[in-house]
Amino acid sequence: MRCIAIDDEPLALTQITGYIDKTPFLQLSAACHCAVDSIPILTEETIDLLFIDINMPDINGLDFVRTLRQKPMVIFVTAYSEYALDGFRVDAFDYLLKPIGYLDFLYAAEKAYRQYKLRMNEPTLPAEPTPERFFVKSEYKTMPIEIQSITHIESRSEYLRIYTETTPPVMTLGSMKLIEEKLPSDRFMRVHRSYIVHLSKITSVERNHILINHKIRIPVGEQYKEAFRNYLASHSL
């Protein structure tokens, strides 16, 4: 497992790095005297385990771990037992109280290594390919709908009206929830209790309305405004 050790006390840091070096399944990626120095390594490399002191200047270990989006397993190393509960509140894997003997260190490291091996051995299922069509029943017929051709979908009571660029609108019995599950979420968004739109077919946005293919106006419902604004913000220059 690739490790980082962080401690502002030189002797404590030397001790932890020495323990890491003598433990066969651990590999030291960096030894840092402050948490900030570890940020480039955590950003650029895959780190499996972090040994970090809590009581440090500038930013303490607890606050630093809270800032991490992708957290490695964390073992806090500190001289203050009162921090133990706070450590586990930030999902710490373990907690070592200074002065640390090698047996205590090894016990915590072996627990982390067992968890690491379990994670590595979890089977990864291949992603299912995104379907490019689905079938609906309409007027005593079963019809294929090409997903890429859909411009928008309208809910009318117990029925759905599916609009496409290649065929007349298709009316079928169904719910918005059911059709949402059939559509790829990166291409379609529900913008109103009665409307789902194909995001690539949007030609403009005017106040609280979306224009589809330059001619079809679709309202943005109040409860869907924030999600739609976030989408626009993330796809704007």
Rosetta silent file (secondary structure, phi, psi, omega in degrees, C-alpha in Angstrom):
SEQUENCE: MRCIAIDDEPLALTQITGYIDKTPFLQLSAACHCAVDSIPILTEETIDLLFIDINMPDINGLDFVRTLRQKPMVIFVTAYSEYALDGFRVDAFDYLLKPIGYLDFLYAAEKAYRQYKLRMNEPTLPAEPTPERFFVKSEYKTMPIEIQSITHIESRSEYLRIYTETTPPVMTLGSMKLIEEKLPSDRFMRVHRSYIVHLSKITSVERNHILINHKIRIPVGEQYKEAFRNYLASHSL
SCORE:     score description
SCORE:     0.000 S_00000001
   1 L     0.000  137.594  179.154    0.000    0.000    0.000 S_00000001
   2 E   -84.354  130.056 -171.825    1.252    3.469   -0.863 S_00000001
   3 E  -124.252  154.464  166.485    1.466    5.698    2.231 S_00000001
   4 E  -124.896  137.442  174.564    2.014    9.303    3.251 S_00000001
   5 E  -113.620  131.854 -179.051    3.175   10.252    6.741 S_00000001
   6 E  -130.606  121.213  176.734    2.437   13.763    8.055 S_00000001
   7 L  -161.231  134.160 -178.778    3.733   15.113   11.387 S_00000001
   8 L   -80.419  -11.131  177.267    5.217   18.478   12.324 S_00000001
   9 L   -91.797  116.598 -175.316    7.493   16.859   14.947 S_00000001
  10 H   -56.002  -41.964 -178.690   10.687   15.639   13.225 S_00000001
  11 H   -66.409  -41.404  178.895   11.311   12.771   15.672 S_00000001
  12 H   -65.270  -40.103  179.062    7.740   11.517   15.424 S_00000001
  13 H   -65.775  -40.889  177.643    7.851   11.700   11.625 S_00000001
  14 H   -62.055  -39.808  179.588   11.153    9.808   11.570 S_00000001
  15 H   -63.846  -46.982 -178.744    9.656    7.115   13.783 S_00000001
  16 H   -64.076  -43.734 -179.834    6.574    6.641   11.586 S_00000001
  17 H   -65.766  -34.314  176.057    8.588    6.572    8.348 S_00000001
  18 H   -64.304  -41.928  177.537   10.952    4.049    9.937 S_00000001
  19 H   -64.054  -40.139  178.607    8.020    1.822   10.858 S_00000001
  20 H   -62.436  -44.662 -177.644    6.653    2.107    7.318 S_00000001
  21 H   -62.102  -31.805 -177.264   10.042    1.165    5.831 S_00000001
  22 L   -91.385    0.737  179.713   10.289   -2.008    7.928 S_00000001
  23 L  -101.385  114.919 -169.432    6.742   -3.151    7.120 S_00000001
  24 L   -58.480  -34.196 -174.583    6.807   -5.257    3.915 S_00000001
  25 L   -90.980    5.388  177.751    3.350   -4.387    2.611 S_00000001
  26 L  -110.251  142.771  177.077    3.767   -0.604    3.040 S_00000001
  27 E  -130.154  121.739 -177.635    5.494    1.757    0.620 S_00000001
  28 E   -78.955  120.341  176.578    6.313    5.329    1.635 S_00000001
  29 E   -92.597  -33.328 -179.146    5.352    7.862   -1.041 S_00000001
  30 E  -163.895  148.076  171.638    6.085   11.007    0.994 S_00000001
  31 E  -120.974  121.118 -172.540    6.955   12.261    4.471 S_00000001
  32 E  -123.786  141.986  177.966    5.617   15.757    5.154 S_00000001
  33 L   -87.615  -10.686  173.844    6.072   18.188    8.042 S_00000001
  34 L  -147.633  155.591 -174.330    2.730   19.876    7.317 S_00000001
  35 H   -62.780  -36.335 -176.560   -0.503   18.755    5.715 S_00000001
  36 H   -60.490  -34.345 -179.482   -0.356   21.296    2.886 S_00000001
  37 H   -64.164  -19.822 -177.508    2.853   19.745    1.548 S_00000001
  38 H   -85.602  -11.956 -173.560    0.986   16.494    0.909 S_00000001
  39 H   -59.237  -46.572  179.268   -1.636   18.003   -1.380 S_00000001
  40 H   -59.968  -37.656 -179.773    0.321   17.624   -4.681 S_00000001
  41 H   -68.360  -44.033  178.875    1.058   13.957   -3.897 S_00000001
  42 H   -63.699  -29.341 -179.484   -2.558   13.229   -2.954 S_00000001
  43 H   -78.625  -39.142 -171.895   -3.672   14.947   -6.151 S_00000001
  44 H   -95.573  -19.697 -176.404   -1.240   13.282   -8.546 S_00000001
  45 L  -123.077  160.801  172.839   -0.856    9.795   -7.063 S_00000001
  46 L   -88.632  111.039 -179.759   -3.104    7.078   -5.721 S_00000001
  47 L  -106.367  128.525 -175.870   -2.465    7.001   -1.977 S_00000001
  48 L   -92.809  -30.120 -173.032   -3.953    4.101   -0.042 S_00000001
  49 E  -144.772  135.280 -178.832   -3.101    5.006    3.552 S_00000001
  50 E  -122.441  120.638  170.946   -2.441    8.248    5.384 S_00000001
  51 E   -99.003  119.033 -172.800   -0.689    8.477    8.768 S_00000001
  52 E  -141.717  134.814  173.781   -1.338   11.972   10.075 S_00000001
  53 E   -72.022  156.690  178.771   -0.859   13.877   13.324 S_00000001
  54 L   -96.020  -52.617 -173.745   -3.827   15.889   14.596 S_00000001
  55 L   -84.976   89.638 -179.262   -2.346   18.783   16.577 S_00000001
  56 L  -131.223  154.833  176.967   -0.325   20.689   13.947 S_00000001
  57 L   -70.740  168.919 -179.896    0.109   24.386   13.111 S_00000001
  58 L    68.763  -69.003  177.176   -1.594   26.046   10.122 S_00000001
  59 L  -143.377  129.006 -178.911   -4.177   23.276    9.697 S_00000001
  60 L   -80.657  166.341 -173.973   -4.729   20.368   12.042 S_00000001
  61 H   -61.070  -38.495 -179.940   -5.088   16.813   10.843 S_00000001
  62 H   -62.034  -48.717 -179.403   -8.824   16.587   11.464 S_00000001
  63 H   -64.708  -36.850  179.785   -9.629   19.696    9.442 S_00000001
  64 H   -64.220  -46.489 -179.513   -7.296   18.607    6.669 S_00000001
  65 H   -61.571  -36.123  178.517   -8.904   15.188    6.314 S_00000001
  66 H   -62.083  -26.704 -177.817  -12.328   16.848    6.154 S_00000001
  67 H   -80.508  -14.634 -173.925  -11.191   18.796    3.068 S_00000001
  68 L   -76.808  128.577  176.709  -10.222   15.694    1.089 S_00000001
  69 L   -79.947  -47.304  176.510  -12.650   14.659   -1.620 S_00000001
  70 L  -103.141  102.568 -174.412  -10.935   11.351   -2.342 S_00000001
  71 L   -92.812  128.048  165.216   -9.926   10.013    1.056 S_00000001
  72 L   -73.373  175.164  169.667   -7.363    7.263    1.522 S_00000001
  73 E   -64.787  140.403 -173.848   -7.685    5.183    4.663 S_00000001
  74 E  -119.719  128.151  170.184   -6.638    7.432    7.547 S_00000001
  75 E  -116.913  114.315  178.483   -4.785    6.487   10.728 S_00000001
  76 E   -80.152  139.975  179.478   -4.464    9.407   13.110 S_00000001
  77 E  -124.553  116.377 -174.447   -1.281    9.626   15.187 S_00000001
  78 E  -154.389  160.637  176.858   -1.453   11.947   18.202 S_00000001
  79 L   -93.563    0.305 -172.686   -0.439   12.468   21.806 S_00000001
  80 L  -115.996  108.602 -177.228   -3.952   13.577   22.804 S_00000001
  81 H   -67.232  -23.466 -177.427   -6.476   10.840   23.574 S_00000001
  82 H   -67.449  -12.605  179.032   -9.356   13.347   23.690 S_00000001
  83 H   -85.010   -5.344 -172.802   -9.217   13.604   19.880 S_00000001
  84 H   -57.386  -48.110 -178.095  -10.159    9.952   19.391 S_00000001
  85 H   -62.556  -42.994  177.778  -13.912   10.526   19.021 S_00000001
  86 H   -61.695  -35.757  179.078  -13.395   13.414   16.595 S_00000001
  87 H   -61.466  -44.981 -179.490  -11.073   11.207   14.586 S_00000001
  88 H   -72.210  -21.798  176.602  -13.675    8.527   14.084 S_00000001
  89 H   -69.177  -21.413  175.623  -16.265   11.153   13.172 S_00000001
  90 L  -102.049   27.327  175.317  -14.253   11.872   10.024 S_00000001
  91 L    63.009   37.221  174.656  -14.180    8.145    9.195 S_00000001
  92 L   -64.050  141.779  178.638  -10.683    7.494   10.504 S_00000001
  93 L   -76.407  -37.870  178.824   -9.665    3.882   10.041 S_00000001
  94 E  -157.607  177.536 -171.747   -7.685    3.784   13.277 S_00000001
  95 E  -146.211  119.236  179.660   -6.111    5.927   15.977 S_00000001
  96 E  -111.828  130.457 -177.976   -2.585    5.583   17.437 S_00000001
  97 E  -100.236  124.424  178.033   -1.645    7.288   20.684 S_00000001
  98 L   -69.369  148.083   -4.337    1.932    8.535   21.116 S_00000001
  99 L   -73.480  141.061 -172.384    4.406    7.226   22.137 S_00000001
 100 L  -102.275  128.293  171.321    3.855    4.495   19.567 S_00000001
 101 L   -90.531  158.997 -177.653    5.480    1.088   19.698 S_00000001
 102 H   -63.766  -34.806 -179.426    6.019   -0.909   16.537 S_00000001
 103 H   -63.170  -41.547  176.825    3.567   -3.641   17.604 S_00000001
 104 H   -64.613  -42.118  177.891    0.723   -1.109   17.922 S_00000001
 105 H   -60.771  -47.693 -177.123    1.701    0.399   14.591 S_00000001
 106 H   -63.959  -38.482  178.751    1.844   -3.025   12.923 S_00000001
 107 H   -60.934  -46.407  179.138   -1.535   -4.045   14.329 S_00000001
 108 H   -66.432  -41.286 -179.360   -3.208   -0.936   12.871 S_00000001
 109 H   -65.409  -39.365  179.374   -1.347   -1.284    9.556 S_00000001
 110 H   -66.037  -38.216  175.653   -2.324   -4.955    9.198 S_00000001
 111 H   -60.383  -44.939  179.160   -5.999   -4.098    9.759 S_00000001
 112 H   -63.597  -38.100 -179.024   -5.744   -1.471    7.033 S_00000001
 113 H   -67.265  -38.111  176.852   -3.978   -3.948    4.736 S_00000001
 114 H   -62.693  -42.057  177.661   -6.728   -6.543    5.192 S_00000001
 115 H   -64.920  -40.072  178.646   -9.312   -3.920    4.244 S_00000001
 116 H   -60.312  -45.690 -179.269   -7.181   -2.877    1.267 S_00000001
 117 H   -65.619  -37.131  176.767   -6.994   -6.472   -0.021 S_00000001
 118 H   -61.549  -43.578  179.586  -10.740   -6.883    0.339 S_00000001
 119 H   -64.580  -41.107 -177.960  -11.300   -3.771   -1.737 S_00000001
 120 H   -68.348  -27.271 -176.828   -8.812   -4.857   -4.394 S_00000001
 121 H   -92.607   -1.560  178.139  -10.418   -8.286   -4.702 S_00000001
 122 L   -65.584  128.550 -179.532  -13.966   -7.009   -5.126 S_00000001
 123 L   -66.194  138.434  177.978  -15.199   -8.119   -8.547 S_00000001
 124 L  -104.240  116.568 -179.147  -15.839   -5.280  -10.979 S_00000001
 125 L   -78.512  137.129  178.031  -18.843   -5.843  -13.172 S_00000001
 126 L   -64.063  140.835 -179.955  -18.518   -4.610  -16.754 S_00000001
 127 L   -66.357  137.252  177.622  -20.643   -1.572  -17.450 S_00000001
 128 L   -73.918  137.285  179.514  -23.754   -2.305  -19.436 S_00000001
 129 L   -64.824  145.012  178.556  -23.787   -0.576  -22.813 S_00000001
 130 L   -69.768  122.936  179.427  -26.197    2.322  -23.103 S_00000001
 131 L   -65.504  145.992 -179.265  -29.209    1.180  -25.160 S_00000001
 132 L  -102.115   -4.863  177.263  -29.829    3.199  -28.308 S_00000001
 133 E  -155.168  159.403  169.601  -33.531    2.331  -28.586 S_00000001
 134 E  -142.675  168.050 -176.226  -36.465    1.043  -26.610 S_00000001
 135 E  -112.880  142.603  176.419  -39.930   -0.206  -27.543 S_00000001
 136 E  -131.589  153.690  175.595  -43.327    1.206  -26.579 S_00000001
 137 E   -94.083  130.132 -179.226  -46.880    0.081  -27.146 S_00000001
 138 E  -151.012  122.347  176.734  -49.024    2.562  -29.022 S_00000001
 139 L    52.783   52.174  175.670  -52.384    2.043  -30.763 S_00000001
 140 L    67.483   13.872  177.413  -52.189   -1.757  -30.683 S_00000001
 141 E  -125.479  155.678  171.310  -48.645   -1.725  -32.069 S_00000001
 142 E  -107.388  121.726 -171.291  -45.216   -2.090  -30.535 S_00000001
 143 E  -121.969  141.637  174.654  -42.903    0.582  -31.915 S_00000001
 144 E   -81.422  140.385  174.917  -39.157    1.221  -31.597 S_00000001
 145 E  -117.854  120.189  176.495  -38.038    4.642  -30.387 S_00000001
 146 E   -79.374  120.018 -173.585  -34.523    5.742  -31.286 S_00000001
 147 H   -59.827  -41.281 -176.431  -33.193    7.517  -28.212 S_00000001
 148 H   -66.335  -22.968 -177.818  -30.988    9.945  -30.134 S_00000001
 149 H   -85.557  -11.663 -179.213  -33.944   11.150  -32.191 S_00000001
 150 E   -66.965  133.003  174.914  -36.079   12.117  -29.155 S_00000001
 151 E   -98.050  -44.003  178.078  -36.429   15.873  -28.725 S_00000001
 152 E  -164.159  167.297 -179.743  -38.646   15.904  -25.635 S_00000001
 153 E  -132.010  135.649 -178.948  -41.278   13.940  -23.751 S_00000001
 154 E  -118.296  136.199  176.284  -44.550   15.277  -22.397 S_00000001
 155 E   -94.418  130.167  177.076  -46.681   13.744  -19.650 S_00000001
 156 E  -130.778   96.292 -177.671  -50.437   13.848  -20.163 S_00000001
 157 L    57.783 -117.833 -178.747  -52.275   12.297  -17.240 S_00000001
 158 L   -91.654    6.539 -175.307  -51.490    8.553  -17.417 S_00000001
 159 E  -117.441  158.001  174.125  -49.937    8.820  -20.865 S_00000001
 160 E  -117.248  139.354  175.171  -46.628    9.948  -22.314 S_00000001
 161 E  -113.422  114.667 -175.437  -46.244   11.763  -25.601 S_00000001
 162 E  -102.026  119.523 -179.203  -42.801   11.122  -27.095 S_00000001
 163 E  -101.390  133.267  177.894  -41.623   13.625  -29.698 S_00000001
 164 E  -130.561  169.695  179.255  -38.852   12.708  -32.127 S_00000001
 165 L   -84.730  -10.628 -171.107  -37.149   14.278  -35.129 S_00000001
 166 L  -116.126  -16.467 -177.143  -37.982   11.368  -37.427 S_00000001
 167 L  -136.943  163.206  172.378  -41.566   10.289  -36.661 S_00000001
 168 L   -62.608  159.684  179.127  -44.882   11.801  -35.585 S_00000001
 169 L   -55.521  141.880 -179.194  -45.393   12.013  -31.795 S_00000001
 170 E  -111.266  126.370  178.454  -46.001    8.627  -30.176 S_00000001
 171 E  -100.408  130.132  179.840  -48.561    8.292  -27.368 S_00000001
 172 E  -145.355  152.187  177.291  -48.062    5.454  -24.888 S_00000001
 173 E   -73.983  131.244  179.949  -49.275    4.504  -21.427 S_00000001
 174 L   166.904  173.192 -178.777  -46.579    5.162  -18.808 S_00000001
 175 L  -113.994  159.458  177.112  -45.107    7.416  -16.129 S_00000001
 176 H   -63.208  -38.383  179.857  -42.356   10.017  -16.172 S_00000001
 177 H   -60.530  -43.456 -178.851  -40.455    8.037  -13.546 S_00000001
 178 H   -65.959  -43.201 -178.508  -40.450    4.925  -15.741 S_00000001
 179 H   -70.174  -33.397  176.768  -39.310    6.745  -18.866 S_00000001
 180 H   -58.832  -38.509 -178.980  -36.569    8.572  -16.926 S_00000001
 181 H   -68.199  -22.664  179.867  -35.093    5.201  -15.991 S_00000001
 182 H   -85.017  -17.919 -173.038  -34.917    4.244  -19.679 S_00000001
 183 L  -100.224  142.168  176.790  -33.080    7.394  -20.749 S_00000001
 184 L   -65.536  124.614 -173.103  -29.343    8.119  -20.304 S_00000001
 185 L   -68.112  -17.975  178.296  -29.082   10.733  -17.545 S_00000001
 186 L   -81.531   -8.780 -178.577  -26.160   12.516  -19.235 S_00000001
 187 L  -116.544  -19.394 -176.414  -28.355   13.327  -22.248 S_00000001
 188 E  -126.665  148.461  178.749  -31.813   13.912  -20.814 S_00000001
 189 E  -143.700  137.831  172.801  -33.139   16.046  -17.964 S_00000001
 190 E   -81.890  123.934 -175.917  -36.524   16.494  -16.394 S_00000001
 191 E  -116.141   -2.914 -177.761  -37.196   20.234  -16.344 S_00000001
 192 E  -160.600  156.482  178.717  -40.871   20.252  -15.389 S_00000001
 193 L   -59.155  -20.502 -177.383  -43.319   17.837  -13.781 S_00000001
 194 L  -113.820    3.476 -175.259  -44.683   17.299  -17.310 S_00000001
 195 E  -139.387  138.632  166.992  -41.550   17.558  -19.475 S_00000001
 196 E  -120.678  137.481 -179.927  -38.238   15.812  -20.109 S_00000001
 197 E  -120.277  149.550  171.163  -35.893   17.346  -22.684 S_00000001
 198 E   -83.994  114.687 -170.036  -33.024   16.014  -24.741 S_00000001
 199 H   -61.000  -31.793 -178.235  -30.248   18.396  -23.699 S_00000001
 200 H   -75.676  -10.470  179.537  -28.497   18.363  -27.080 S_00000001
 201 H   -93.459   -2.723  178.875  -31.685   19.571  -28.791 S_00000001
 202 E   -70.156  126.329  178.905  -31.836   22.814  -26.773 S_00000001
 203 E  -105.259  -21.179  173.866  -31.294   25.759  -29.109 S_00000001
 204 E  -168.326  163.458  176.241  -31.800   28.578  -26.582 S_00000001
 205 E  -126.899  124.715 -177.963  -33.004   29.409  -23.095 S_00000001
 206 E  -123.616  104.965 -177.339  -35.294   32.400  -22.593 S_00000001
 207 L    54.788 -115.463 -176.640  -36.015   33.268  -18.964 S_00000001
 208 L  -103.443   29.864  178.887  -37.938   30.270  -17.639 S_00000001
 209 E  -133.220  147.846  176.690  -38.419   28.547  -20.978 S_00000001
 210 E  -108.448  137.318  175.546  -36.345   26.225  -23.127 S_00000001
 211 E  -104.228  124.123  179.568  -36.504   26.370  -26.895 S_00000001
 212 E  -104.230  127.341  179.001  -36.159   22.983  -28.626 S_00000001
 213 L    49.169   38.469  173.742  -35.065   22.966  -32.278 S_00000001
 214 L    69.659    0.059 -172.282  -35.763   26.719  -32.509 S_00000001
 215 L  -139.320  -23.201 -174.676  -39.543   26.318  -32.295 S_00000001
 216 E  -101.353  120.211 -178.579  -40.867   24.320  -29.339 S_00000001
 217 E   -96.047  127.769 -179.081  -41.151   26.215  -26.027 S_00000001
 218 E  -126.176  127.939 -179.671  -40.960   24.165  -22.844 S_00000001
 219 E   -74.130  150.817  172.621  -41.365   25.668  -19.352 S_00000001
 220 L  -101.785  117.032 -177.711  -38.837   25.052  -16.565 S_00000001
 221 L   -71.407  153.868 -175.646  -40.709   24.145  -13.384 S_00000001
 222 H   -55.635  -45.030 -176.225  -39.863   25.798  -10.072 S_00000001
 223 H   -74.320   -9.079 -179.307  -38.577   22.633   -8.413 S_00000001
 224 H  -107.663   -2.674 -175.056  -36.322   21.851  -11.387 S_00000001
 225 H   -62.070  -45.155 -174.875  -34.785   25.319  -11.842 S_00000001
 226 H   -63.178  -45.334  179.692  -31.748   24.797   -9.629 S_00000001
 227 H   -62.718  -39.421 -179.829  -30.687   21.537  -11.298 S_00000001
 228 H   -70.247  -39.277  176.736  -31.131   23.074  -14.747 S_00000001
 229 H   -62.925  -39.402  177.713  -29.180   26.220  -13.780 S_00000001
 230 H   -63.376  -39.066  176.785  -26.363   24.017  -12.458 S_00000001
 231 H   -62.258  -46.376  179.811  -26.319   22.167  -15.775 S_00000001
 232 H   -62.131  -42.501 -179.441  -26.098   25.436  -17.692 S_00000001
 233 H   -62.774  -40.304 -177.781  -23.349   26.741  -15.415 S_00000001
 234 H   -75.161  -12.304 -179.518  -21.256   23.589  -15.801 S_00000001
 235 L  -119.221   24.435 -179.495  -21.574   23.757  -19.609 S_00000001
 236 L  -114.703  154.048  176.178  -20.999   27.482  -20.077 S_00000001
 237 L   -81.497    0.000    0.000  -17.882   29.462  -20.957 S_00000001
